[in-house]
Amino acid sequence: MPTKQPASRARAILTVALMYALALVIALGVGYLLRGKHPLLITGAADITATVVVFIFSIIFNNSSIYDPYWSLAPVPIALYWTFLPSSNAVLFRQVAVLLLLAIWAARLTYNCLYRWQGLKHEDWRYADMRRTGRFYWLISFFGFHSFPTLIVFLGCLSLYPALSAGSEPFGALDMLAIAVTISAILIEARGDRELKTFISQRKSAGEHIRTGLWAYSRHPNYFGEVLFWWGLCLFALSADLAYWWAIIGPVCITMLFLFVSIPMMDRHLLKKKPTYAETMKSVSALIPWFPNKKY
């Protein structure tokens, strides 16, 4: 459990924090070299650079899980950069709302990621499974486990650009809806993670799987909360300026990622470990919470 060897875990987390700090510094350097270019180009190039730096450390420590916090950490500097652009026309109240919600989401998700991480020798089961399938692991890791998620998150962050910089429409009803959606998303993720953590600490055998709370209505309520959060950010973008309707590509891609990659991968993993999980798959919605099928 994460409570074991606290000193060793603390050193590992500090080590990863230093890696990310270096990645940020190098990314800022790339951004400086590209000064004068379009803000989307600058942040995209800096984002890719930081990903490469983190990937190099993944190779050095032989652990792809070093990249795991990137999903929740990368949007923060991107958002701050766009917020403080000299050319920003954004509405202050919308900026404050978006930045506050983004910070809460990032802090909670990063904490949850690090809580489960046991140190530099602990690697997520997905990466461990992939290591056993072939010789080209690091090539797969770079494109599949590092670059692809970076691209998806950057597409999700496109909603932040009009909301924090380019959009100048007055704060209105759609912003209020966006706030309600993003707060709901954060609360759903937090409750789902808390329920799962409590269940794991109290279960009698590893073969049991959770069917209570939010998990009685969705097999992956934490994934649902994550998807909902990015749709909430998109609502901020649409409220800031409808001309940026194309920012919808972000939440669409993130939704597709969870529906066609994350959920099937997790379901296959649980089927191997928990014999009765097949019944859960028949009776409980995969993503969107809904009433369970009484037949199973």
PAZAPA-4460 file (N, C-alpha, C; in steps of 0.05 Angstrom, whole numbers, plus 32768, in hexadecimal, padded with zeros to 4 digits):
% residues 296
    n_x    n_y    n_z   ca_x   ca_y   ca_z    c_x    c_y    c_z   seq   type   mol
   8011   7FE8   8000   8000   8000   8000   8011   8019   8000     1      M     A
   8006   8030   7FF8   8016   8049   7FF6   8021   8052   8010     2      P     A
   8017   8048   8027   8021   8051   8041   803C   8044   8048     3      T     A
   8044   802F   803A   805D   8022   8040   8075   8032   8037     4      K     A
   808A   8030   8047   80A3   803D   8040   809F   805B   8038     5      Q     A
   8094   806B   804A   808E   8087   8044   80A7   8097   803C     6      P     A
   80BE   8092   8048   80D6   80A1   8041   80DF   809B   8025     7      A     A
   80DD   8081   801D   80E5   8079   8002   80D2   8085   7FED     8      S     A
   80B8   8085   7FF3   80A4   8091   7FE1   80A8   80AF   7FDF     9      R     A
   80AE   80BC   7FF5   80B2   80D9   7FF5   80CA   80E0   7FE3    10      A     A
   80E0   80D0   7FE5   80F7   80D5   7FD4   80F0   80D1   7FB7    11      R     A
   80E0   80BC   7FB1   80D9   80B7   7F96   80C8   80CD   7F8A    12      A     A
   80B5   80D7   7F9A   80A4   80ED   7F91   80B4   8107   7F8D    13      I     A
   80C7   810C   7F9F   80D9   8123   7F9C   80E9   8120   7F83    14      L     A
   80F3   8109   7F7D   8102   8104   7F65   80F2   810A   7F4C    15      T     A
   80D9   8100   7F4C   80C8   8105   7F35   80C1   8123   7F33    16      V     A
   80BD   8130   7F4A   80B8   814D   7F49   80CF   815C   7F3C    17      A     A
   80E7   8154   7F42   80FF   8161   7F36   8100   815C   7F18    18      L     A
   80F9   8143   7F10   80F7   813D   7EF3   80E4   8150   7EE5    19      M     A
   80CC   8153   7EF1   80B8   8164   7EE5   80C0   8181   7EE5    20      Y     A
   80CE   8189   7EFA   80D8   81A5   7EFB   80EC   81AA   7EE4    21      A     A
   80FE   8197   7EDF   8111   8199   7EC9   8102   819A   7EAF    22      L     A
   80EE   8188   7EAC   80DE   8188   7E93   80D1   81A3   7E8E    23      A     A
   80C6   81AF   7EA4   80B9   81C9   7EA2   80CD   81DF   7E99    24      L     A
   80E5   81DE   7EA5   80F9   81F2   7E9E   8101   81F0   7E81    25      V     A
   8105   81D8   7E78   810D   81D4   7E5B   80F6   81DC   7E49    26      I     A
   80DD   81D6   7E51   80C6   81DD   7E41   80C3   81FC   7E40    27      A     A
   80C9   8209   7E56   80C8   8227   7E56   80DE   8232   7E43    28      L     A
   80F5   8225   7E42   810A   822D   7E30   8101   822B   7E13    29      G     A
   80F3   8215   7E0D   80E9   8212   7DF1   80D5   8228   7DEB    30      V     A
   80C4   822D   7DFF   80B0   8242   7DFB   80BD   825D   7DF7    31      G     A
   80D3   8263   7E04   80E1   827C   7E01   80ED   827E   7DE5    32      Y     A
   80F8   8268   7DDB   8104   8267   7DC0   80EE   826C   7DAB    33      L     A
   80D6   8265   7DB1   80C0   8267   7D9D   80AF   8281   7DA2    34      L     A
   80B9   8292   7DB3   80AA   82AB   7DBA   80A3   82BA   7DA0    35      R     A
   808B   82C4   7D9F   8082   82D2   7D87   8070   82C0   7D76    36      G     A
   8072   82A6   7D7A   8061   8293   7D6B   8045   8292   7D78    37      K     A
   8033   8285   7D6B   8018   8282   7D76   8018   8273   7D91    38      H     A
   8009   827C   7DA5   8009   826F   7DBF   8004   8251   7DBE    39      P     A
   7FF3   8248   7DAB   7FED   822B   7DA9   8005   821C   7DA0    40      L     A
   8014   8227   7D8D   802D   821B   7D84   8042   821A   7D9A    41      L     A
   8044   822F   7DA9   8058   8230   7DBE   8052   821B   7DD3    42      I     A
   8039   821A   7DDD   8033   8207   7DF2   8034   81EA   7DE7    43      T     A
   802D   81E6   7DCE   802E   81CB   7DC3   804B   81C1   7DC2    44      G     A
   805D   81D2   7DB9   807A   81CB   7DB7   8085   81C6   7DD3    45      A     A
   807E   81D8   7DE6   8088   81D5   7E01   807E   81BB   7E0E    46      A     A
   8065   81B5   7E08   8058   819D   7E13   8066   8184   7E09    47      D     A
   806C   8183   7DEF   807A   816C   7DE4   8096   816A   7DF0    48      I     A
   80A3   8180   7DF3   80BE   8180   7DFE   80BE   8175   7E1A    49      T     A
   80AC   817E   7E2B   80AA   8174   7E46   80A4   8156   7E47    50      A     A
   8094   814D   7E34   808E   8130   7E33   80A7   8120   7E2C    51      T     A
   80B7   812A   7E1A   80D0   811C   7E13   80E3   811B   7E2B    52      V     A
   80E4   8131   7E3A   80F5   8131   7E52   80EC   811C   7E66    53      V     A
   80D2   811B   7E6B   80C7   8107   7E7D   80CC   80EB   7E73    54      V     A
   80C9   80E7   7E58   80CE   80CD   7E4D   80EB   80C4   7E51    55      F     A
   80FD   80D6   7E4E   811A   80D0   7E53   811E   80C6   7E6F    56      I     A
   8111   80D3   7E82   8113   80CA   7E9E   8105   80AF   7EA2    57      F     A
   80F0   80AA   7E93   80E3   8090   7E94   80F6   807A   7E8C    58      S     A
   8106   807F   7E77   811A   806C   7E6E   8130   8069   7E83    59      I     A
   813A   807F   7E8D   8150   807E   7EA1   8148   806E   7EB9    60      I     A
   812F   8071   7EC3   8126   8063   7EDB   8117   804A   7ED4    61      F     A
   8115   8043   7EBA   8107   802B   7EB0   80EB   8029   7EBC    62      N     A
   80DC   803F   7EBA   80C2   8040   7EC7   80B0   8055   7EB8    63      N     A
   809D   804B   7EA8   808C   805D   7E99   8077   806C   7EAB    64      S     A
   8074   8062   7EC3   8061   806F   7ED6   806A   808B   7EDE    65      S     A
   8083   8092   7ED8   808D   80AD   7EDE   807D   80C1   7ECE    66      I     A
   8071   80B8   7EB8   8061   80CB   7EA8   8045   80CF   7EB3    67      Y     A
   803B   80BD   7EC4   801F   80BD   7ECC   8015   80D8   7ED6    68      D     A
   8024   80E7   7EE7   8019   8100   7EF0   8017   8116   7EDA    69      P     A
   8022   8111   7EC3   8023   8125   7EAE   8007   812D   7EA6    70      Y     A
   7FF4   811A   7EA5   7FD9   811F   7E9D   7FCC   8136   7EAC    71      W     A
   7FD0   8136   7EC6   7FC4   814B   7ED7   7FD6   8163   7EDC    72      S     A
   7FF0   8161   7ED7   8002   8177   7EDC   8005   818A   7EC4    73      L     A
   8007   817F   7EAC   800C   818E   7E94   7FF8   81A5   7E8F    74      A     A
   7FDE   81A1   7E94   7FCB   81B7   7E8E   7FD0   81D0   7E9E    75      P     A
   7FDC   81CD   7EB6   7FDF   81E5   7EC7   7FF2   81FA   7EBC    76      V     A
   800B   81F3   7EB4   801C   8208   7EA8   8011   8212   7E8D    77      P     A
   8004   8200   7E7E   7FF8   8209   7E65   7FE3   821E   7E6A    78      I     A
   7FD2   8219   7E7E   7FBC   822C   7E85   7FC8   8246   7E8F    79      A     A
   7FDC   8245   7EA0   7FE8   825E   7EAA   7FF5   826E   7E94    80      L     A
   8002   8261   7E81   800F   8270   7E6B   7FF9   827F   7E5B    81      Y     A
   7FE4   8271   7E54   7FCF   827E   7E44   7FC1   8294   7E54    82      W     A
   7FBE   8290   7E6E   7FB1   82A4   7E7E   7FC0   82BF   7E7E    83      T     A
   7FDA   82BE   7E80   7FEA   82D6   7E83   7FF6   82E0   7E69    84      F     A
   7FEB   82D7   7E52   7FF4   82E2   7E39   7FED   8300   7E37    85      L     A
   8000   8311   7E2E   7FFA   832E   7E2C   7FE2   8334   7E1B    86      P     A
   7FDC   8322   7E07   7FC6   8327   7DF5   7FAB   831C   7DFF    87      S     A
   7FAB   8313   7E18   7F92   8306   7E22   7F7B   831A   7E23    88      S     A
   7F64   8311   7E1A   7F4B   8320   7E1B   7F37   8314   7E2E    89      N     A
   7F3F   8300   7E3D   7F2C   82EF   7E4C   7F1F   82FF   7E63    90      A     A
   7F08   82F4   7E6B   7EF9   8300   7E81   7F05   82F5   7E9B    91      V     A
   7F0B   8308   7EAD   7F19   8301   7EC6   7F0A   82EC   7ED6    92      L     A
   7EF0   82EF   7EDA   7EE1   82DC   7EEA   7EE2   82C0   7EDF    93      F     A
   7EE1   82BE   7EC4   7EE3   82A4   7EB7   7EFF   8298   7EBB    94      R     A
   7F13   82A9   7EB8   7F2F   829F   7EBD   7F32   8294   7ED9    95      Q     A
   7F28   82A2   7EED   7F2B   829A   7F09   7F1C   827F   7F0D    96      V     A
   7F04   827D   7F02   7EF4   8264   7F05   7F03   824C   7EF8    97      A     A
   7F0C   8250   7EE0   7F1A   823A   7ED2   7F33   8232   7EE0    98      V     A
   7F44   8245   7EE7   7F5D   823F   7EF4   7F59   8232   7F0F    99      L     A
   7F45   823A   7F1E   7F40   822E   7F39   7F37   8211   7F35   100      L     A
   7F24   820D   7F23   7F1A   81F2   7F1F   7F30   81DF   7F14   101      L     A
   7F40   81EA   7F02   7F56   81DB   7EF6   7F6B   81D3   7F0C   102      L     A
   7F71   81E6   7F1E   7F84   81E1   7F34   7F79   81CB   7F47   103      A     A
   7F60   81CD   7F4D   7F54   81B8   7F5F   7F55   819D   7F52   104      I     A
   7F4D   819C   7F39   7F4E   8183   7F2A   7F6A   8178   7F29   105      W     A
   7F7D   8188   7F22   7F99   817F   7F1F   7FA5   8176   7F39   106      A     A
   7FA0   8185   7F4E   7FAB   817D   7F69   7F9F   8163   7F72   107      A     A
   7F85   815F   7F6F   7F78   8147   7F78   7F81   812F   7F69   108      R     A
   7F82   8131   7F4E   7F89   811B   7F3D   7FA7   8114   7F40   109      L     A
   7FB8   8128   7F43   7FD4   8122   7F47   7FD9   8114   7F62   110      T     A
   7FCB   811E   7F77   7FCD   8111   7F91   7FC5   80F4   7F90   111      Y     A
   7FAE   80EF   7F82   7FA4   80D4   7F80   7FB7   80C2   7F72   112      N     A
   7FC4   80CD   7F5D   7FD8   80BD   7F4E   7FF0   80B6   7F5F   113      C     A
   7FFA   80CA   7F6E   8012   80C6   7F7E   800C   80B5   7F97   114      L     A
   7FF3   80B6   7FA0   7FEB   80A6   7FB8   7FED   8088   7FB1   115      Y     A
   7FE6   8081   7F99   7FE6   8064   7F91   8002   805B   7F89   116      R     A
   8013   806E   7F82   802E   8068   7F79   8040   8060   7F90   117      W     A
   804E   804A   7F8D   805E   8040   7FA4   807C   8047   7FA1   118      Q     A
   8084   8054   7F8C   80A0   805B   7F89   80AB   8055   7F6D   119      G     A
   80C5   805B   7F6A   80D1   8059   7F4F   80D2   803D   7F44   120      L     A
   80CF   8029   7F55   80CE   800D   7F4C   80B2   8003   7F46   121      K     A
   809F   8014   7F4B   8083   800D   7F46   8079   8018   7F2C   122      H     A
   8070   8006   7F1A   8067   800E   7EFF   804A   8004   7EFC   123      E     A
   803A   8015   7EEF   801E   800E   7EEA   801B   7FF4   7EDB   124      D     A
   8007   7FE4   7EE1   8003   7FCA   7ED5   8001   7FCB   7EB7   125      W     A
   7FF7   7FE1   7EAC   7FF4   7FE4   7E8F   800F   7FE2   7E81   126      R     A
   8022   7FF1   7E8D   803D   7FF1   7E82   804B   7FD6   7E85   127      Y     A
   8047   7FCA   7E9D   8052   7FB0   7EA2   8048   7F9B   7E8E   128      A     A
   802E   7F9C   7E89   8022   7F89   7E75   802E   7F8D   7E59   129      D     A
   8032   7FA6   7E52   803D   7FAC   7E37   805A   7FA3   7E35   130      M     A
   8069   7FA4   7E4A   8085   7F9B   7E4A   8087   7F7E   7E42   131      R     A
   8073   7F6F   7E49   8073   7F52   7E44   806B   7F4A   7E28   132      R     A
   8062   7F5E   7E19   8056   7F57   7DFE   806A   7F59   7DE7   133      T     A
   8080   7F67   7DEB   8093   7F69   7DD4   80AC   7F78   7DDB   134      G     A
   80BE   7F7B   7DC6   80D8   7F86   7DCB   80D9   7FA4   7DC8   135      R     A
   80C4   7FB0   7DBD   80C5   7FCD   7DB6   80B7   7FDD   7DCC   136      F     A
   80BB   7FD6   7DE5   80AC   7FE2   7DFA   80B0   8000   7DFB   137      Y     A
   80C8   800A   7DFA   80CD   8027   7DFD   80C2   8037   7DE6   138      W     A
   80C2   802B   7DCE   80B5   8039   7DB8   8097   803B   7DBC   139      L     A
   808B   8025   7DC6   806F   8026   7DCC   8069   8039   7DE3   140      I     A
   807B   8039   7DF7   8078   804B   7E0E   8079   8068   7E05   141      S     A
   808B   806F   7DF3   808D   808B   7DEB   8074   8094   7DDC   142      F     A
   806B   8085   7DC9   8054   808D   7DB9   803A   8088   7DC7   143      F     A
   8037   8071   7DD4   801E   8069   7DE0   8019   8073   7DFC   144      G     A
   802E   8073   7E0D   802B   807A   7E29   8034   8096   7E30   145      F     A
   8043   80A3   7E1E   804C   80BE   7E24   8041   80D2   7E10   146      H     A
   8047   80CF   7DF6   803F   80E2   7DE2   8021   80E4   7DDD   147      S     A
   8014   80CC   7DDC   7FF7   80CC   7DD6   7FE7   80D9   7DEC   148      F     A
   7FEC   80D3   7E06   7FDD   80E1   7E1B   7FE3   80FF   7E1B   149      P     A
   7FFC   8107   7E15   8003   8123   7E14   7FF2   8131   7DFE   150      T     A
   7FEF   8124   7DE7   7FDF   812F   7DD1   7FC2   8132   7DD9   151      L     A
   7FB7   811D   7DE6   7F9B   811E   7DEE   7F96   8134   7E03   152      I     A
   7FA8   8136   7E16   7FA5   814B   7E2B   7FA7   8167   7E1F   153      V     A
   7FBA   816A   7E0C   7FBD   8184   7DFF   7FA4   818B   7DEF   154      F     A
   7F98   8178   7DE2   7F7F   817D   7DD4   7F69   8185   7DE8   155      L     A
   7F69   8178   7DFF   7F56   8180   7E14   7F5B   819C   7E1E   156      G     A
   7F74   81A4   7E20   7F7C   81BE   7E29   7F75   81D5   7E16   157      C     A
   7F6E   81CE   7DFD   7F67   81E2   7DE9   7F4F   81F3   7DF3   158      L     A
   7F3E   81E7   7E04   7F27   81F5   7E0F   7F31   820C   7E21   159      S     A
   7F48   8209   7E2C   7F52   821D   7E3F   7F5B   8237   7E30   160      L     A
   7F63   8234   7E17   7F6D   824C   7E09   7F58   8262   7E06   161      Y     A
   7F40   825C   7DFB   7F2C   8271   7DFA   7F22   8279   7E16   162      P     A
   7F20   8266   7E28   7F15   826D   7E42   7F28   827F   7E52   163      A     A
   7F42   827C   7E4E   7F56   828A   7E5F   7F63   82A1   7E50   164      L     A
   7F61   82A2   7E35   7F70   82B6   7E26   7F61   82C3   7E0F   165      S     A
   7F58   82B2   7DFC   7F4E   82BD   7DE3   7F31   82C6   7DE4   166      A     A
   7F21   82B9   7DF4   7F04   82BF   7DF4   7EFD   82D6   7E06   167      G     A
   7EEB   82E7   7DFD   7EE4   82FF   7E0C   7EC7   8303   7E11   168      S     A
   7EB6   82EF   7E0B   7E9A   82F1   7E10   7E94   82F4   7E2E   169      E     A
   7E80   8303   7E36   7E7A   8307   7E53   7E74   82ED   7E61   170      P     A
   7E7A   82EC   7E7A   7E74   82D5   7E8B   7E55   82D1   7E8C   171      F     A
   7E4C   82B8   7E86   7E2F   82B4   7E85   7E26   8299   7E8E   172      G     A
   7E0E   8292   7E85   7E01   827A   7E8E   7E11   8261   7E86   173      A     A
   7E1D   8261   7E6F   7E2D   824A   7E67   7E45   8246   7E79   174      L     A
   7E50   825C   7E83   7E66   8259   7E96   7E5D   824D   7EB0   175      D     A
   7E45   8254   7EB8   7E3A   8249   7ED1   7E35   822A   7ECD   176      M     A
   7E2C   8223   7EB5   7E29   8206   7EB0   7E44   81F9   7EB0   177      L     A
   7E58   8206   7EA4   7E73   81FA   7EA3   7E7E   81F6   7EC0   178      A     A
   7E79   8209   7ED1   7E82   8207   7EED   7E74   81EF   7EFA   179      I     A
   7E5A   81ED   7EF6   7E4B   81D6   7F02   7E55   81BC   7EF8   180      A     A
   7E5B   81BA   7EDE   7E64   81A1   7ED2   7E80   8199   7EDD   181      V     A
   7E92   81AD   7EDD   7EAE   81A6   7EE6   7EAF   81A0   7F04   182      T     A
   7E9F   81AE   7F14   7E9E   81A7   7F31   7E93   818C   7F35   183      I     A
   7E7D   8185   7F26   7E71   816B   7F28   7E85   8155   7F20   184      S     A
   7E95   815B   7F0B   7EA9   8148   7F01   7EBE   8142   7F17   185      A     A
   7EC8   8157   7F23   7EDC   8154   7F38   7ED1   8145   7F50   186      I     A
   7EB8   814A   7F58   7EAC   813D   7F6E   7EA7   811F   7F68   187      L     A
   7E9F   8119   7F4F   7E9A   80FE   7F47   7EB4   80EE   7F48   188      I     A
   7ECA   80F9   7F3D   7EE4   80EC   7F3D   7EED   80E7   7F5A   189      E     A
   7EEA   80FC   7F6A   7EF4   80FA   7F86   7EE4   80E5   7F95   190      A     A
   7ECA   80E5   7F92   7EB9   80D1   7FA0   7EBF   80B5   7F96   191      R     A
   7EC2   80B2   7F7C   7EC8   8097   7F71   7EE2   808D   7F7B   192      G     A
   7EF7   809D   7F7C   7F11   8095   7F86   7F10   808F   7FA3   193      D     A
   7F01   809F   7FB3   7EFF   809A   7FCF   7EF0   8080   7FD5   194      R     A
   7EDB   807B   7FC6   7ECC   8062   7FCA   7EDD   804A   7FC4   195      E     A
   7EEC   804C   7FAE   7EFD   8036   7FA6   7F13   8031   7FBB   196      L     A
   7F1F   8047   7FC5   7F34   8044   7FD9   7F29   8037   7FF2   197      K     A
   7F11   803F   7FFB   7F05   8033   8013   7EFF   8015   800E   198      T     A
   7EF5   800F   7FF6   7EEE   7FF3   7FF0   7F07   7FE1   7FF1   199      F     A
   7F1D   7FEB   7FE4   7F35   7FDB   7FE3   7F40   7FD6   7FFF   200      I     A
   7F3E   7FE9   8011   7F48   7FE6   802C   7F37   7FD3   803D   201      S     A
   7F1E   7FCE   8035   7F0C   7FBE   8045   7F05   7FA3   8038   202      Q     A
   7F0C   7F9F   801F   7F04   7F86   8012   7F11   7F6E   801F   203      R     A
   7F04   7F57   801C   7F0F   7F3F   8029   7F21   7F2F   8016   204      K     A
   7F1E   7F33   7FFC   7F30   7F25   7FE9   7F34   7F36   7FD0   205      S     A
   7F4A   7F32   7FC3   7F51   7F41   7FAB   7F3E   7F3C   7F94   206      A     A
   7F2F   7F26   7F96   7F1C   7F1F   7F80   7F02   7F2F   7F81   207      G     A
   7EFD   7F3D   7F97   7EE5   7F4D   7F99   7EE8   7F67   7F89   208      E     A
   7ED2   7F71   7F7F   7ED2   7F8A   7F71   7EBB   7F9C   7F7B   209      H     A
   7EBF   7FB5   7F79   7EAC   7FC8   7F85   7E92   7FCA   7F75   210      I     A
   7E7C   7FCA   7F84   7E61   7FCC   7F77   7E50   7FDF   7F88   211      R     A
   7E5C   7FF1   7F97   7E4D   8003   7FA8   7E52   8020   7FA1   212      T     A
   7E41   8032   7FAB   7E45   804E   7FA6   7E42   8054   7F88   213      G     A
   7E53   8066   7F7E   7E52   806D   7F62   7E59   8055   7F50   214      L     A
   7E67   8042   7F5B   7E70   802A   7F4C   7E59   8017   7F47   215      W     A
   7E42   801C   7F53   7E2A   800B   7F4E   7E1C   8015   7F34   216      A     A
   7E23   802D   7F2B   7E16   8039   7F14   7E29   803C   7EFC   217      Y     A
   7E43   803B   7F01   7E57   803D   7EEC   7E6F   802B   7EF3   218      S     A
   7E79   801C   7EE0   7E91   800C   7EE6   7EA9   801D   7EEA   219      R     A
   7EA9   8035   7EDF   7EC0   8047   7EE0   7EB7   8064   7EE5   220      H     A
   7EAC   8069   7EFD   7EA2   8085   7F02   7EB9   8099   7F03   221      P     A
   7ED1   8090   7F0A   7EE8   80A3   7F0A   7EEE   80AB   7EEE   222      N     A
   7EEC   8099   7EDA   7EF0   80A0   7EBE   7EDA   80B3   7EB5   223      Y     A
   7EC1   80AE   7EBE   7EAB   80C0   7EB6   7EB0   80DC   7EC0   224      F     A
   7EB9   80DF   7ED9   7EBF   80F9   7EE4   7ED5   8107   7ED4   225      G     A
   7EE9   80F8   7ECC   7EFF   8103   7EBC   7EF5   810E   7EA1   226      E     A
   7EE6   80FE   7E94   7EDB   8106   7E7A   7EC9   811F   7E7D   227      V     A
   7EB8   811F   7E92   7EA6   8135   7E97   7EB5   814F   7E9C   228      L     A
   7ECC   814D   7EA9   7EDC   8165   7EAF   7EE5   8173   7E96   229      F     A
   7EEE   8164   7E82   7EF7   8170   7E69   7EE0   817C   7E59   230      W     A
   7EC9   8170   7E5B   7EB1   817C   7E4E   7EAA   8196   7E5C   231      W     A
   7EAE   8197   7E76   7EA9   81B0   7E85   7EBB   81C6   7E7B   232      G     A
   7ED4   81C0   7E77   7EE7   81D4   7E6D   7EDF   81DE   7E51   233      L     A
   7ED4   81CB   7E41   7ECB   81D2   7E26   7EB4   81E6   7E27   234      C     A
   7EA3   81E3   7E3B   7E8D   81F6   7E3E   7E97   8212   7E44   235      L     A
   7EAC   8214   7E53   7EB9   822E   7E58   7EC3   823A   7E3E   236      F     A
   7ECF   822A   7E2D   7ED9   8234   7E13   7EC2   823E   7E02   237      A     A
   7EAC   822F   7E00   7E96   8237   7DF0   7E89   8251   7DFB   238      L     A
   7E89   8254   7E15   7E7E   826C   7E21   7E90   8284   7E1B   239      S     A
   7EAA   8280   7E1B   7EBD   8295   7E16   7EBC   82A0   7DF9   240      A     A
   7EB8   828D   7DE6   7EB6   8295   7DCA   7EAE   827D   7DB9   241      D     A
   7E96   827E   7DAD   7E8C   8268   7D9E   7E9D   8262   7D85   242      L     A
   7EAE   8275   7D7D   7EC0   8271   7D66   7ED4   825B   7D6C   243      A     A
   7ED8   8255   7D85   7EEA   823F   7D8D   7EDB   8225   7D91   244      Y     A
   7EC6   8221   7D82   7EB6   8208   7D85   7EC7   81EF   7D80   245      W     A
   7EDC   81F3   7D70   7EED   81DC   7D69   7EFC   81D0   7D81   246      W     A
   7EFC   81DF   7D98   7F09   81D5   7DB0   7EFB   81BB   7DBA   247      A     A
   7EE3   81B6   7DAF   7ED4   819E   7DB7   7EE4   8184   7DB0   248      I     A
   7EF7   8187   7D9E   7F07   8170   7D96   7F15   8163   7DAF   249      I     A
   7F1C   8174   7DC3   7F2A   816A   7DDB   7F19   8157   7DEB   250      G     A
   7F02   815F   7DF5   7EF1   814C   7E04   7EE7   8135   7DF4   251      P     A
   7EE3   8139   7DDA   7EDB   8122   7DC9   7EF1   810D   7DC8   252      V     A
   7F0A   8115   7DC4   7F21   8102   7DC3   7F25   80F5   7DDF   253      C     A
   7F22   8104   7DF4   7F25   80F9   7E0F   7F0F   80E5   7E14   254      I     A
   7EF7   80EB   7E0C   7EE1   80D7   7E0F   7EE6   80BE   7E00   255      T     A
   7EF0   80C1   7DE7   7EF6   80A9   7DD7   7F0D   8099   7DE4   256      M     A
   7F20   80A7   7DEF   7F37   8099   7DFC   7F2D   8087   7E13   257      L     A
   7F1B   8091   7E23   7F11   8081   7E3A   7EFE   806B   7E30   258      F     A
   7EED   8071   7E1C   7EDA   805D   7E13   7EE8   8046   7E04   259      L     A
   7EFC   804C   7DF4   7F07   8038   7DE2   7F23   802E   7DEA   260      F     A
   7F2F   803A   7DFE   7F4A   8031   7E07   7F4A   802B   7E25   261      V     A
   7F45   803F   7E35   7F48   803C   7E52   7F34   8028   7E5E   262      S     A
   7F1B   802B   7E57   7F06   8019   7E62   7F0A   7FFC   7E59   263      I     A
   7F0D   7FF7   7E3F   7F11   7FDB   7E36   7F2B   7FCF   7E43   264      P     A
   7F40   7FDF   7E46   7F59   7FD4   7E52   7F54   7FCD   7E6F   265      M     A
   7F47   7FDF   7E7E   7F42   7FDA   7E9A   7F2E   7FC2   7E9D   266      M     A
   7F1A   7FC0   7E8C   7F07   7FAA   7E8E   7F15   7F8F   7E8A   267      D     A
   7F27   7F8E   7E76   7F36   7F75   7E71   7F47   7F6E   7E89   268      R     A
   7F53   7F82   7E95   7F65   7F7E   7EAC   7F54   7F73   7EC3   269      H     A
   7F3D   7F7F   7EC8   7F2C   7F76   7EDF   7F20   7F5A   7EDA   270      L     A
   7F1A   7F54   7EC1   7F10   7F39   7EBB   7F24   7F23   7EC2   271      L     A
   7F3D   7F29   7EBE   7F52   7F16   7EC4   7F55   7F11   7EE2   272      K     A
   7F51   7F27   7EF2   7F55   7F25   7F0E   7F3C   7F1E   7F1E   273      K     A
   7F24   7F25   7F13   7F0C   7F21   7F23   7EF8   7F11   7F12   274      K     A
   7EF4   7EF8   7F18   7EE3   7EE6   7F08   7EC6   7EF0   7F04   275      P     A
   7EBB   7EFE   7F19   7E9F   7F06   7F17   7E9C   7F21   7F0A   276      T     A
   7EB1   7F2D   7F00   7EAF   7F48   7EF4   7E9F   7F47   7EDA   277      Y     A
   7E9E   7F30   7ECD   7E8E   7F2E   7EB4   7E71   7F35   7EB9   278      A     A
   7E66   7F2D   7ED0   7E4B   7F34   7ED7   7E48   7F52   7EDB   279      E     A
   7E5C   7F5E   7EE7   7E5B   7F7B   7EEB   7E5A   7F89   7ED0   280      T     A
   7E6A   7F7F   7EBD   7E6B   7F8C   7EA3   7E4F   7F8A   7E95   281      M     A
   7E40   7F75   7E9A   7E26   7F72   7E8E   7E11   7F84   7E9B   282      K     A
   7E15   7F8A   7EB5   7DFF   7F98   7EC4   7E05   7FB5   7EC9   283      S     A
   7E1E   7FBE   7EC8   7E25   7FD9   7ECF   7E2F   7FE8   7EB7   284      V     A
   7E26   8001   7EB4   7E2F   8012   7E9E   7E4D   8015   7E9E   285      S     A
   7E59   8017   7E87   7E76   8019   7E85   7E81   8034   7E8E   286      A     A
   7E73   804A   7E86   7E7D   8064   7E8C   7E68   8076   7E99   287      L     A
   7E54   807D   7E8A   7E3F   8090   7E94   7E2E   8082   7EAA   288      I     A
   7E2D   808D   7EC2   7E1D   8080   7ED7   7E00   807C   7ECE   289      P     A
   7DF6   8063   7ED3   7DDB   805D   7ECC   7DD1   8046   7EDE   290      W     A
   7DB7   8042   7EDF   7DAC   802D   7EF0   7DB5   8012   7EE7   291      F     A
   7DBE   8000   7EF9   7DC8   7FE6   7EF1   7DB2   7FD4   7EE6   292      P     A
   7DBA   7FC2   7ED5   7DA8   7FAE   7EC9   7DA1   7F9A   7EDE   293      N     A
   7D87   7F98   7EE5   7D7E   7F86   7EFA   7D81   7F69   7EF3   294      K     A
   7D85   7F63   7EDA   7D87   7F46   7ED2   7DA0   7F39   7EDD   295      K     A
   7DB4   7F49   7EE3   7DCE   7F3D   7EEB   7DD5   7F45   7F08   296      Y     A
***
